[in-house]
């Protein structure tokens, strides 16, 4: 399934993810922000479970900000997890 997320408090403006019915990420793309970091994170999370991504990325901060792109990705994955649970 395809998901879209608008992050808050970071340079990136939009995340796009494909997640299969088992909760594994097939792809993650990040619009704007740090191009190389976005591509790197997208490559690293490919094949990972939503739960593992949340566990690894939740709470990471960027400089003085209270969040970061990885933290916002964790928030996206938590939202996806809720949607998948609600769909049954």
PDB file of N, CA, C and O in Angstrom:
ATOM      1  N   UNK A   1       0.841  -1.171   0.000  1.00  0.00           N
ATOM      2  CA  UNK A   1       0.000   0.000   0.000  1.00  0.00           C
ATOM      3  C   UNK A   1       0.891   1.241   0.000  1.00  0.00           C
ATOM      4  O   UNK A   1       1.991   1.218   0.552  1.00  0.00           O
ATOM      5  N   UNK A   2       0.428   2.297  -0.604  1.00  0.00           N
ATOM      6  CA  UNK A   2       1.163   3.552  -0.672  1.00  0.00           C
ATOM      7  C   UNK A   2       0.690   4.507   0.419  1.00  0.00           C
ATOM      8  O   UNK A   2      -0.507   4.656   0.665  1.00  0.00           O
ATOM      9  N   UNK A   3       1.658   5.145   1.063  1.00  0.00           N
ATOM     10  CA  UNK A   3       1.361   6.105   2.122  1.00  0.00           C
ATOM     11  C   UNK A   3       2.123   7.394   1.856  1.00  0.00           C
ATOM     12  O   UNK A   3       3.205   7.383   1.269  1.00  0.00           O
ATOM     13  N   UNK A   4       1.538   8.509   2.299  1.00  0.00           N
ATOM     14  CA  UNK A   4       2.152   9.822   2.154  1.00  0.00           C
ATOM     15  C   UNK A   4       2.074  10.529   3.500  1.00  0.00           C
ATOM     16  O   UNK A   4       1.105  10.363   4.241  1.00  0.00           O
ATOM     17  N   UNK A   5       3.090  11.311   3.809  1.00  0.00           N
ATOM     18  CA  UNK A   5       3.179  11.950   5.116  1.00  0.00           C
ATOM     19  C   UNK A   5       3.848  13.307   4.959  1.00  0.00           C
ATOM     20  O   UNK A   5       4.838  13.436   4.239  1.00  0.00           O
ATOM     21  N   UNK A   6       3.312  14.318   5.631  1.00  0.00           N
ATOM     22  CA  UNK A   6       3.911  15.643   5.646  1.00  0.00           C
ATOM     23  C   UNK A   6       4.623  15.823   6.988  1.00  0.00           C
ATOM     24  O   UNK A   6       3.972  15.959   8.023  1.00  0.00           O
ATOM     25  N   UNK A   7       5.958  15.823   6.972  1.00  0.00           N
ATOM     26  CA  UNK A   7       6.702  15.969   8.225  1.00  0.00           C
ATOM     27  C   UNK A   7       6.606  17.391   8.768  1.00  0.00           C
ATOM     28  O   UNK A   7       6.324  18.337   8.033  1.00  0.00           O
ATOM     29  N   UNK A   8       6.843  17.517  10.061  1.00  0.00           N
ATOM     30  CA  UNK A   8       6.789  18.820  10.719  1.00  0.00           C
ATOM     31  C   UNK A   8       8.132  19.107  11.387  1.00  0.00           C
ATOM     32  O   UNK A   8       8.741  18.218  11.981  1.00  0.00           O
ATOM     33  N   UNK A   9       8.589  20.362  11.284  1.00  0.00           N
ATOM     34  CA  UNK A   9       9.787  20.794  11.984  1.00  0.00           C
ATOM     35  C   UNK A   9      11.103  20.407  11.339  1.00  0.00           C
ATOM     36  O   UNK A   9      12.152  20.499  11.976  1.00  0.00           O
ATOM     37  N   UNK A  10      11.068  19.969  10.068  1.00  0.00           N
ATOM     38  CA  UNK A  10      12.284  19.571   9.353  1.00  0.00           C
ATOM     39  C   UNK A  10      12.298  20.211   7.963  1.00  0.00           C
ATOM     40  O   UNK A  10      11.305  20.788   7.521  1.00  0.00           O
ATOM     41  N   UNK A  11      13.425  20.099   7.297  1.00  0.00           N
ATOM     42  CA  UNK A  11      13.580  20.691   5.960  1.00  0.00           C
ATOM     43  C   UNK A  11      12.794  19.923   4.892  1.00  0.00           C
ATOM     44  O   UNK A  11      12.310  20.518   3.929  1.00  0.00           O
ATOM     45  N   UNK A  12      12.669  18.624   5.059  1.00  0.00           N
ATOM     46  CA  UNK A  12      11.930  17.809   4.088  1.00  0.00           C
ATOM     47  C   UNK A  12      10.466  18.203   4.104  1.00  0.00           C
ATOM     48  O   UNK A  12       9.933  18.609   5.137  1.00  0.00           O
ATOM     49  N   UNK A  13       9.816  18.080   2.944  1.00  0.00           N
ATOM     50  CA  UNK A  13       8.426  18.537   2.843  1.00  0.00           C
ATOM     51  C   UNK A  13       7.407  17.413   2.678  1.00  0.00           C
ATOM     52  O   UNK A  13       6.220  17.617   2.934  1.00  0.00           O
ATOM     53  N   UNK A  14       7.850  16.231   2.254  1.00  0.00           N
ATOM     54  CA  UNK A  14       6.902  15.135   2.038  1.00  0.00           C
ATOM     55  C   UNK A  14       7.659  13.817   2.011  1.00  0.00           C
ATOM     56  O   UNK A  14       8.755  13.727   1.459  1.00  0.00           O
ATOM     57  N   UNK A  15       7.055  12.787   2.619  1.00  0.00           N
ATOM     58  CA  UNK A  15       7.586  11.421   2.581  1.00  0.00           C
ATOM     59  C   UNK A  15       6.581  10.546   1.845  1.00  0.00           C
ATOM     60  O   UNK A  15       5.371  10.736   1.965  1.00  0.00           O
ATOM     61  N   UNK A  16       7.091   9.592   1.087  1.00  0.00           N
ATOM     62  CA  UNK A  16       6.256   8.619   0.381  1.00  0.00           C
ATOM     63  C   UNK A  16       6.806   7.229   0.700  1.00  0.00           C
ATOM     64  O   UNK A  16       8.012   6.996   0.613  1.00  0.00           O
ATOM     65  N   UNK A  17       5.921   6.316   1.068  1.00  0.00           N
ATOM     66  CA  UNK A  17       6.368   4.958   1.391  1.00  0.00           C
ATOM     67  C   UNK A  17       5.420   3.936   0.799  1.00  0.00           C
ATOM     68  O   UNK A  17       4.215   4.160   0.694  1.00  0.00           O
ATOM     69  N   UNK A  18       5.992   2.814   0.417  1.00  0.00           N
ATOM     70  CA  UNK A  18       5.211   1.644   0.038  1.00  0.00           C
ATOM     71  C   UNK A  18       5.479   0.595   1.093  1.00  0.00           C
ATOM     72  O   UNK A  18       6.627   0.246   1.366  1.00  0.00           O
ATOM     73  N   UNK A  19       4.398   0.092   1.687  1.00  0.00           N
ATOM     74  CA  UNK A  19       4.496  -0.896   2.756  1.00  0.00           C
ATOM     75  C   UNK A  19       3.593  -2.062   2.394  1.00  0.00           C
ATOM     76  O   UNK A  19       2.430  -1.866   2.042  1.00  0.00           O
ATOM     77  N   UNK A  20       4.130  -3.285   2.480  1.00  0.00           N
ATOM     78  CA  UNK A  20       3.319  -4.452   2.127  1.00  0.00           C
ATOM     79  C   UNK A  20       2.406  -4.851   3.280  1.00  0.00           C
ATOM     80  O   UNK A  20       2.476  -4.272   4.364  1.00  0.00           O
ATOM     81  N   UNK A  21       1.556  -5.834   3.044  1.00  0.00           N
ATOM     82  CA  UNK A  21       0.566  -6.258   4.034  1.00  0.00           C
ATOM     83  C   UNK A  21       1.193  -6.858   5.289  1.00  0.00           C
ATOM     84  O   UNK A  21       0.526  -6.972   6.318  1.00  0.00           O
ATOM     85  N   UNK A  22       2.462  -7.242   5.215  1.00  0.00           N
ATOM     86  CA  UNK A  22       3.173  -7.781   6.382  1.00  0.00           C
ATOM     87  C   UNK A  22       3.879  -6.688   7.176  1.00  0.00           C
ATOM     88  O   UNK A  22       4.514  -6.970   8.191  1.00  0.00           O
ATOM     89  N   UNK A  23       3.771  -5.436   6.717  1.00  0.00           N
ATOM     90  CA  UNK A  23       4.374  -4.325   7.431  1.00  0.00           C
ATOM     91  C   UNK A  23       5.841  -4.111   7.105  1.00  0.00           C
ATOM     92  O   UNK A  23       6.582  -3.574   7.929  1.00  0.00           O
ATOM     93  N   UNK A  24       6.276  -4.521   5.919  1.00  0.00           N
ATOM     94  CA  UNK A  24       7.660  -4.316   5.480  1.00  0.00           C
ATOM     95  C   UNK A  24       7.700  -3.210   4.428  1.00  0.00           C
ATOM     96  O   UNK A  24       6.855  -3.150   3.534  1.00  0.00           O
ATOM     97  N   UNK A  25       8.680  -2.354   4.551  1.00  0.00           N
ATOM     98  CA  UNK A  25       8.814  -1.210   3.642  1.00  0.00           C
ATOM     99  C   UNK A  25       9.465  -1.659   2.338  1.00  0.00           C
ATOM    100  O   UNK A  25      10.544  -2.251   2.338  1.00  0.00           O
ATOM    101  N   UNK A  26       8.794  -1.371   1.239  1.00  0.00           N
ATOM    102  CA  UNK A  26       9.337  -1.659  -0.083  1.00  0.00           C
ATOM    103  C   UNK A  26      10.132  -0.482  -0.611  1.00  0.00           C
ATOM    104  O   UNK A  26      11.135  -0.658  -1.303  1.00  0.00           O
ATOM    105  N   UNK A  27       9.678   0.731  -0.277  1.00  0.00           N
ATOM    106  CA  UNK A  27      10.401   1.929  -0.687  1.00  0.00           C
ATOM    107  C   UNK A  27      10.013   3.084   0.218  1.00  0.00           C
ATOM    108  O   UNK A  27       8.921   3.124   0.784  1.00  0.00           O
ATOM    109  N   UNK A  28      10.949   4.027   0.336  1.00  0.00           N
ATOM    110  CA  UNK A  28      10.710   5.269   1.054  1.00  0.00           C
ATOM    111  C   UNK A  28      11.445   6.365   0.295  1.00  0.00           C
ATOM    112  O   UNK A  28      12.654   6.275   0.082  1.00  0.00           O
ATOM    113  N   UNK A  29      10.718   7.396  -0.112  1.00  0.00           N
ATOM    114  CA  UNK A  29      11.340   8.540  -0.763  1.00  0.00           C
ATOM    115  C   UNK A  29      11.018   9.797   0.035  1.00  0.00           C
ATOM    116  O   UNK A  29       9.959   9.916   0.652  1.00  0.00           O
ATOM    117  N   UNK A  30      11.969  10.730   0.002  1.00  0.00           N
ATOM    118  CA  UNK A  30      11.864  11.961   0.775  1.00  0.00           C
ATOM    119  C   UNK A  30      12.013  13.138  -0.181  1.00  0.00           C
ATOM    120  O   UNK A  30      12.973  13.208  -0.949  1.00  0.00           O
ATOM    121  N   UNK A  31      11.056  14.061  -0.129  1.00  0.00           N
ATOM    122  CA  UNK A  31      11.121  15.258  -0.962  1.00  0.00           C
ATOM    123  C   UNK A  31      11.819  16.368  -0.199  1.00  0.00           C
ATOM    124  O   UNK A  31      11.527  16.621   0.970  1.00  0.00           O
ATOM    125  N   UNK A  32      12.758  17.035  -0.890  1.00  0.00           N
ATOM    126  CA  UNK A  32      13.513  18.163  -0.351  1.00  0.00           C
ATOM    127  C   UNK A  32      14.376  17.727   0.832  1.00  0.00           C
ATOM    128  O   UNK A  32      14.567  16.530   1.042  1.00  0.00           O
ATOM    129  N   UNK A  33      14.886  18.656   1.588  1.00  0.00           N
ATOM    130  CA  UNK A  33      15.801  18.318   2.669  1.00  0.00           C
ATOM    131  C   UNK A  33      17.163  17.918   2.134  1.00  0.00           C
ATOM    132  O   UNK A  33      17.521  18.289   1.016  1.00  0.00           O
ATOM    133  N   UNK A  34      17.917  17.178   2.903  1.00  0.00           N
ATOM    134  CA  UNK A  34      19.269  16.738   2.538  1.00  0.00           C
ATOM    135  C   UNK A  34      19.173  15.555   1.581  1.00  0.00           C
ATOM    136  O   UNK A  34      18.862  14.438   1.994  1.00  0.00           O
ATOM    137  N   UNK A  35      19.437  15.801   0.321  1.00  0.00           N
ATOM    138  CA  UNK A  35      19.239  14.808  -0.735  1.00  0.00           C
ATOM    139  C   UNK A  35      19.961  13.488  -0.453  1.00  0.00           C
ATOM    140  O   UNK A  35      19.353  12.420  -0.529  1.00  0.00           O
ATOM    141  N   UNK A  36      21.238  13.558  -0.131  1.00  0.00           N
ATOM    142  CA  UNK A  36      22.008  12.340   0.110  1.00  0.00           C
ATOM    143  C   UNK A  36      21.519  11.578   1.332  1.00  0.00           C
ATOM    144  O   UNK A  36      21.400  10.353   1.300  1.00  0.00           O
ATOM    145  N   UNK A  37      21.237  12.302   2.406  1.00  0.00           N
ATOM    146  CA  UNK A  37      20.732  11.648   3.611  1.00  0.00           C
ATOM    147  C   UNK A  37      19.376  11.005   3.357  1.00  0.00           C
ATOM    148  O   UNK A  37      19.114   9.892   3.814  1.00  0.00           O
ATOM    149  N   UNK A  38      18.519  11.704   2.630  1.00  0.00           N
ATOM    150  CA  UNK A  38      17.202  11.145   2.313  1.00  0.00           C
ATOM    151  C   UNK A  38      17.304   9.870   1.511  1.00  0.00           C
ATOM    152  O   UNK A  38      16.610   8.893   1.792  1.00  0.00           O
ATOM    153  N   UNK A  39      18.177   9.875   0.504  1.00  0.00           N
ATOM    154  CA  UNK A  39      18.370   8.667  -0.301  1.00  0.00           C
ATOM    155  C   UNK A  39      18.977   7.546   0.535  1.00  0.00           C
ATOM    156  O   UNK A  39      18.603   6.382   0.395  1.00  0.00           O
ATOM    157  N   UNK A  40      19.923   7.911   1.411  1.00  0.00           N
ATOM    158  CA  UNK A  40      20.557   6.912   2.265  1.00  0.00           C
ATOM    159  C   UNK A  40      19.574   6.269   3.224  1.00  0.00           C
ATOM    160  O   UNK A  40      19.558   5.047   3.374  1.00  0.00           O
ATOM    161  N   UNK A  41      18.757   7.081   3.871  1.00  0.00           N
ATOM    162  CA  UNK A  41      17.758   6.549   4.798  1.00  0.00           C
ATOM    163  C   UNK A  41      16.773   5.660   4.045  1.00  0.00           C
ATOM    164  O   UNK A  41      16.417   4.580   4.516  1.00  0.00           O
ATOM    165  N   UNK A  42      16.334   6.118   2.874  1.00  0.00           N
ATOM    166  CA  UNK A  42      15.405   5.319   2.067  1.00  0.00           C
ATOM    167  C   UNK A  42      15.992   3.966   1.730  1.00  0.00           C
ATOM    168  O   UNK A  42      15.291   2.955   1.771  1.00  0.00           O
ATOM    169  N   UNK A  43      17.264   3.935   1.400  1.00  0.00           N
ATOM    170  CA  UNK A  43      17.937   2.675   1.075  1.00  0.00           C
ATOM    171  C   UNK A  43      18.076   1.782   2.306  1.00  0.00           C
ATOM    172  O   UNK A  43      17.875   0.570   2.225  1.00  0.00           O
ATOM    173  N   UNK A  44      18.417   2.378   3.437  1.00  0.00           N
ATOM    174  CA  UNK A  44      18.617   1.604   4.663  1.00  0.00           C
ATOM    175  C   UNK A  44      17.330   0.962   5.186  1.00  0.00           C
ATOM    176  O   UNK A  44      17.368  -0.157   5.697  1.00  0.00           O
ATOM    177  N   UNK A  45      16.195   1.650   5.067  1.00  0.00           N
ATOM    178  CA  UNK A  45      14.958   1.103   5.638  1.00  0.00           C
ATOM    179  C   UNK A  45      14.259   0.116   4.702  1.00  0.00           C
ATOM    180  O   UNK A  45      13.334  -0.583   5.117  1.00  0.00           O
ATOM    181  N   UNK A  46      14.693   0.055   3.450  1.00  0.00           N
ATOM    182  CA  UNK A  46      14.066  -0.871   2.504  1.00  0.00           C
ATOM    183  C   UNK A  46      14.152  -2.306   3.046  1.00  0.00           C
ATOM    184  O   UNK A  46      15.236  -2.790   3.372  1.00  0.00           O
ATOM    185  N   UNK A  47      13.020  -2.962   3.136  1.00  0.00           N
ATOM    186  CA  UNK A  47      12.956  -4.333   3.633  1.00  0.00           C
ATOM    187  C   UNK A  47      12.756  -4.441   5.134  1.00  0.00           C
ATOM    188  O   UNK A  47      12.483  -5.528   5.643  1.00  0.00           O
ATOM    189  N   UNK A  48      12.887  -3.328   5.852  1.00  0.00           N
ATOM    190  CA  UNK A  48      12.701  -3.347   7.299  1.00  0.00           C
ATOM    191  C   UNK A  48      11.212  -3.312   7.644  1.00  0.00           C
ATOM    192  O   UNK A  48      10.386  -2.851   6.856  1.00  0.00           O
ATOM    193  N   UNK A  49      10.893  -3.806   8.834  1.00  0.00           N
ATOM    194  CA  UNK A  49       9.511  -3.739   9.299  1.00  0.00           C
ATOM    195  C   UNK A  49       9.226  -2.349   9.860  1.00  0.00           C
ATOM    196  O   UNK A  49      10.128  -1.641  10.307  1.00  0.00           O
ATOM    197  N   UNK A  50       7.968  -1.986   9.823  1.00  0.00           N
ATOM    198  CA  UNK A  50       7.517  -0.719  10.386  1.00  0.00           C
ATOM    199  C   UNK A  50       7.953  -0.634  11.846  1.00  0.00           C
ATOM    200  O   UNK A  50       8.433   0.413  12.281  1.00  0.00           O
ATOM    201  N   UNK A  51       7.795  -1.709  12.606  1.00  0.00           N
ATOM    202  CA  UNK A  51       8.164  -1.707  14.025  1.00  0.00           C
ATOM    203  C   UNK A  51       9.657  -1.470  14.226  1.00  0.00           C
ATOM    204  O   UNK A  51      10.045  -0.720  15.123  1.00  0.00           O
ATOM    205  N   UNK A  52      10.493  -2.091  13.416  1.00  0.00           N
ATOM    206  CA  UNK A  52      11.936  -1.916  13.543  1.00  0.00           C
ATOM    207  C   UNK A  52      12.348  -0.481  13.227  1.00  0.00           C
ATOM    208  O   UNK A  52      13.227   0.074  13.885  1.00  0.00           O
ATOM    209  N   UNK A  53      11.721   0.110  12.233  1.00  0.00           N
ATOM    210  CA  UNK A  53      12.023   1.498  11.881  1.00  0.00           C
ATOM    211  C   UNK A  53      11.655   2.422  13.035  1.00  0.00           C
ATOM    212  O   UNK A  53      12.426   3.313  13.392  1.00  0.00           O
ATOM    213  N   UNK A  54      10.491   2.213  13.612  1.00  0.00           N
ATOM    214  CA  UNK A  54      10.059   3.032  14.752  1.00  0.00           C
ATOM    215  C   UNK A  54      11.067   2.899  15.889  1.00  0.00           C
ATOM    216  O   UNK A  54      11.496   3.898  16.467  1.00  0.00           O
ATOM    217  N   UNK A  55      11.440   1.670  16.204  1.00  0.00           N
ATOM    218  CA  UNK A  55      12.373   1.407  17.302  1.00  0.00           C
ATOM    219  C   UNK A  55      13.724   2.097  17.078  1.00  0.00           C
ATOM    220  O   UNK A  55      14.303   2.640  18.019  1.00  0.00           O
ATOM    221  N   UNK A  56      14.224   2.077  15.854  1.00  0.00           N
ATOM    222  CA  UNK A  56      15.549   2.616  15.558  1.00  0.00           C
ATOM    223  C   UNK A  56      15.581   4.137  15.389  1.00  0.00           C
ATOM    224  O   UNK A  56      16.586   4.769  15.715  1.00  0.00           O
ATOM    225  N   UNK A  57      14.501   4.731  14.888  1.00  0.00           N
ATOM    226  CA  UNK A  57      14.548   6.144  14.514  1.00  0.00           C
ATOM    227  C   UNK A  57      13.806   7.089  15.456  1.00  0.00           C
ATOM    228  O   UNK A  57      14.069   8.291  15.446  1.00  0.00           O
ATOM    229  N   UNK A  58      12.900   6.578  16.257  1.00  0.00           N
ATOM    230  CA  UNK A  58      12.094   7.428  17.130  1.00  0.00           C
ATOM    231  C   UNK A  58      12.973   8.208  18.104  1.00  0.00           C
ATOM    232  O   UNK A  58      13.832   7.634  18.774  1.00  0.00           O
ATOM    233  N   UNK A  59      12.754   9.507  18.176  1.00  0.00           N
ATOM    234  CA  UNK A  59      13.427  10.343  19.155  1.00  0.00           C
ATOM    235  C   UNK A  59      14.749  10.944  18.709  1.00  0.00           C
ATOM    236  O   UNK A  59      15.351  11.710  19.461  1.00  0.00           O
ATOM    237  N   UNK A  60      15.222  10.623  17.507  1.00  0.00           N
ATOM    238  CA  UNK A  60      16.470  11.212  17.022  1.00  0.00           C
ATOM    239  C   UNK A  60      16.243  12.701  16.769  1.00  0.00           C
ATOM    240  O   UNK A  60      15.244  13.094  16.166  1.00  0.00           O
ATOM    241  N   UNK A  61      17.168  13.512  17.229  1.00  0.00           N
ATOM    242  CA  UNK A  61      17.053  14.964  17.065  1.00  0.00           C
ATOM    243  C   UNK A  61      18.093  15.464  16.076  1.00  0.00           C
ATOM    244  O   UNK A  61      19.109  14.808  15.842  1.00  0.00           O
ATOM    245  N   UNK A  62      17.831  16.636  15.495  1.00  0.00           N
ATOM    246  CA  UNK A  62      18.744  17.271  14.549  1.00  0.00           C
ATOM    247  C   UNK A  62      19.172  18.608  15.141  1.00  0.00           C
ATOM    248  O   UNK A  62      18.386  19.554  15.192  1.00  0.00           O
ATOM    249  N   UNK A  63      20.416  18.679  15.586  1.00  0.00           N
ATOM    250  CA  UNK A  63      20.902  19.917  16.184  1.00  0.00           C
ATOM    251  C   UNK A  63      20.051  20.335  17.359  1.00  0.00           C
ATOM    252  O   UNK A  63      19.822  19.551  18.280  1.00  0.00           O
ATOM    253  N   UNK A  64      19.580  21.568  17.330  1.00  0.00           N
ATOM    254  CA  UNK A  64      18.757  22.091  18.430  1.00  0.00           C
ATOM    255  C   UNK A  64      17.272  21.797  18.254  1.00  0.00           C
ATOM    256  O   UNK A  64      16.464  22.099  19.132  1.00  0.00           O
ATOM    257  N   UNK A  65      16.921  21.210  17.125  1.00  0.00           N
ATOM    258  CA  UNK A  65      15.512  20.876  16.873  1.00  0.00           C
ATOM    259  C   UNK A  65      15.087  19.714  17.767  1.00  0.00           C
ATOM    260  O   UNK A  65      15.911  18.888  18.159  1.00  0.00           O
ATOM    261  N   UNK A  66      13.816  19.658  18.080  1.00  0.00           N
ATOM    262  CA  UNK A  66      13.279  18.564  18.886  1.00  0.00           C
ATOM    263  C   UNK A  66      12.948  17.340  18.050  1.00  0.00           C
ATOM    264  O   UNK A  66      12.451  16.346  18.579  1.00  0.00           O
ATOM    265  N   UNK A  67      13.214  17.398  16.759  1.00  0.00           N
ATOM    266  CA  UNK A  67      12.894  16.308  15.852  1.00  0.00           C
ATOM    267  C   UNK A  67      13.963  16.259  14.765  1.00  0.00           C
ATOM    268  O   UNK A  67      14.921  17.032  14.791  1.00  0.00           O
ATOM    269  N   UNK A  68      13.795  15.359  13.825  1.00  0.00           N
ATOM    270  CA  UNK A  68      14.704  15.202  12.683  1.00  0.00           C
ATOM    271  C   UNK A  68      13.944  14.449  11.612  1.00  0.00           C
ATOM    272  O   UNK A  68      12.830  13.983  11.854  1.00  0.00           O
ATOM    273  N   UNK A  69      14.528  14.322  10.429  1.00  0.00           N
ATOM    274  CA  UNK A  69      13.880  13.508   9.399  1.00  0.00           C
ATOM    275  C   UNK A  69      13.720  12.053   9.863  1.00  0.00           C
ATOM    276  O   UNK A  69      12.649  11.479   9.665  1.00  0.00           O
ATOM    277  N   UNK A  70      14.747  11.435  10.473  1.00  0.00           N
ATOM    278  CA  UNK A  70      14.537  10.066  10.963  1.00  0.00           C
ATOM    279  C   UNK A  70      13.395   9.985  11.983  1.00  0.00           C
ATOM    280  O   UNK A  70      12.589   9.056  11.931  1.00  0.00           O
ATOM    281  N   UNK A  71      13.318  10.940  12.899  1.00  0.00           N
ATOM    282  CA  UNK A  71      12.239  10.950  13.888  1.00  0.00           C
ATOM    283  C   UNK A  71      10.887  11.107  13.206  1.00  0.00           C
ATOM    284  O   UNK A  71       9.919  10.451  13.593  1.00  0.00           O
ATOM    285  N   UNK A  72      10.810  11.967  12.196  1.00  0.00           N
ATOM    286  CA  UNK A  72       9.564  12.149  11.456  1.00  0.00           C
ATOM    287  C   UNK A  72       9.196  10.886  10.674  1.00  0.00           C
ATOM    288  O   UNK A  72       8.015  10.577  10.520  1.00  0.00           O
ATOM    289  N   UNK A  73      10.194  10.160  10.181  1.00  0.00           N
ATOM    290  CA  UNK A  73       9.928   8.872   9.516  1.00  0.00           C
ATOM    291  C   UNK A  73       9.335   7.899  10.529  1.00  0.00           C
ATOM    292  O   UNK A  73       8.401   7.166  10.204  1.00  0.00           O
ATOM    293  N   UNK A  74       9.862   7.882  11.749  1.00  0.00           N
ATOM    294  CA  UNK A  74       9.298   7.022  12.800  1.00  0.00           C
ATOM    295  C   UNK A  74       7.840   7.396  13.058  1.00  0.00           C
ATOM    296  O   UNK A  74       6.999   6.520  13.258  1.00  0.00           O
ATOM    297  N   UNK A  75       7.543   8.688  13.053  1.00  0.00           N
ATOM    298  CA  UNK A  75       6.153   9.129  13.253  1.00  0.00           C
ATOM    299  C   UNK A  75       5.275   8.674  12.087  1.00  0.00           C
ATOM    300  O   UNK A  75       4.129   8.272  12.290  1.00  0.00           O
ATOM    301  N   UNK A  76       5.803   8.737  10.881  1.00  0.00           N
ATOM    302  CA  UNK A  76       5.065   8.245   9.725  1.00  0.00           C
ATOM    303  C   UNK A  76       4.773   6.754   9.876  1.00  0.00           C
ATOM    304  O   UNK A  76       3.656   6.301   9.624  1.00  0.00           O
ATOM    305  N   UNK A  77       5.788   5.997  10.288  1.00  0.00           N
ATOM    306  CA  UNK A  77       5.623   4.550  10.434  1.00  0.00           C
ATOM    307  C   UNK A  77       4.612   4.214  11.531  1.00  0.00           C
ATOM    308  O   UNK A  77       3.859   3.249  11.405  1.00  0.00           O
ATOM    309  N   UNK A  78       4.591   5.006  12.604  1.00  0.00           N
ATOM    310  CA  UNK A  78       3.600   4.802  13.663  1.00  0.00           C
ATOM    311  C   UNK A  78       2.190   5.048  13.125  1.00  0.00           C
ATOM    312  O   UNK A  78       1.249   4.335  13.473  1.00  0.00           O
ATOM    313  N   UNK A  79       2.058   6.058  12.280  1.00  0.00           N
ATOM    314  CA  UNK A  79       0.762   6.347  11.652  1.00  0.00           C
ATOM    315  C   UNK A  79       0.349   5.200  10.723  1.00  0.00           C
ATOM    316  O   UNK A  79      -0.812   4.791  10.714  1.00  0.00           O
ATOM    317  N   UNK A  80       1.293   4.691   9.954  1.00  0.00           N
ATOM    318  CA  UNK A  80       1.020   3.555   9.063  1.00  0.00           C
ATOM    319  C   UNK A  80       0.597   2.348   9.881  1.00  0.00           C
ATOM    320  O   UNK A  80      -0.354   1.654   9.519  1.00  0.00           O
ATOM    321  N   UNK A  81       1.294   2.092  10.979  1.00  0.00           N
ATOM    322  CA  UNK A  81       0.967   0.954  11.851  1.00  0.00           C
ATOM    323  C   UNK A  81      -0.467   1.072  12.370  1.00  0.00           C
ATOM    324  O   UNK A  81      -1.208   0.089  12.388  1.00  0.00           O
ATOM    325  N   UNK A  82      -0.855   2.287  12.795  1.00  0.00           N
ATOM    326  CA  UNK A  82      -2.223   2.494  13.272  1.00  0.00           C
ATOM    327  C   UNK A  82      -3.243   2.234  12.167  1.00  0.00           C
ATOM    328  O   UNK A  82      -4.271   1.597  12.397  1.00  0.00           O
ATOM    329  N   UNK A  83      -2.948   2.736  10.956  1.00  0.00           N
ATOM    330  CA  UNK A  83      -3.862   2.535   9.828  1.00  0.00           C
ATOM    331  C   UNK A  83      -3.980   1.053   9.475  1.00  0.00           C
ATOM    332  O   UNK A  83      -5.071   0.568   9.175  1.00  0.00           O
ATOM    333  N   UNK A  84      -2.861   0.340   9.511  1.00  0.00           N
ATOM    334  CA  UNK A  84      -2.891  -1.085   9.193  1.00  0.00           C
ATOM    335  C   UNK A  84      -3.677  -1.861  10.236  1.00  0.00           C
ATOM    336  O   UNK A  84      -4.412  -2.790   9.901  1.00  0.00           O
ATOM    337  N   UNK A  85      -3.524  -1.482  11.507  1.00  0.00           N
ATOM    338  CA  UNK A  85      -4.261  -2.155  12.593  1.00  0.00           C
ATOM    339  C   UNK A  85      -5.757  -1.894  12.478  1.00  0.00           C
ATOM    340  O   UNK A  85      -6.569  -2.790  12.705  1.00  0.00           O
ATOM    341  N   UNK A  86      -6.117  -0.657  12.122  1.00  0.00           N
ATOM    342  CA  UNK A  86      -7.536  -0.293  11.988  1.00  0.00           C
ATOM    343  C   UNK A  86      -8.181  -1.023  10.807  1.00  0.00           C
ATOM    344  O   UNK A  86      -9.369  -1.345  10.835  1.00  0.00           O
ATOM    345  N   UNK A  87      -7.373  -1.279   9.763  1.00  0.00           N
ATOM    346  CA  UNK A  87      -7.904  -1.968   8.576  1.00  0.00           C
ATOM    347  C   UNK A  87      -8.094  -3.456   8.833  1.00  0.00           C
ATOM    348  O   UNK A  87      -8.792  -4.145   8.089  1.00  0.00           O
ATOM    349  N   UNK A  88      -7.462  -3.939   9.895  1.00  0.00           N
ATOM    350  CA  UNK A  88      -7.632  -5.327  10.302  1.00  0.00           C
ATOM    351  C   UNK A  88      -6.732  -6.236   9.609  1.00  0.00           C
ATOM    352  O   UNK A  88      -6.764  -7.442   9.853  1.00  0.00           O
TER     353      UNK A  88
END
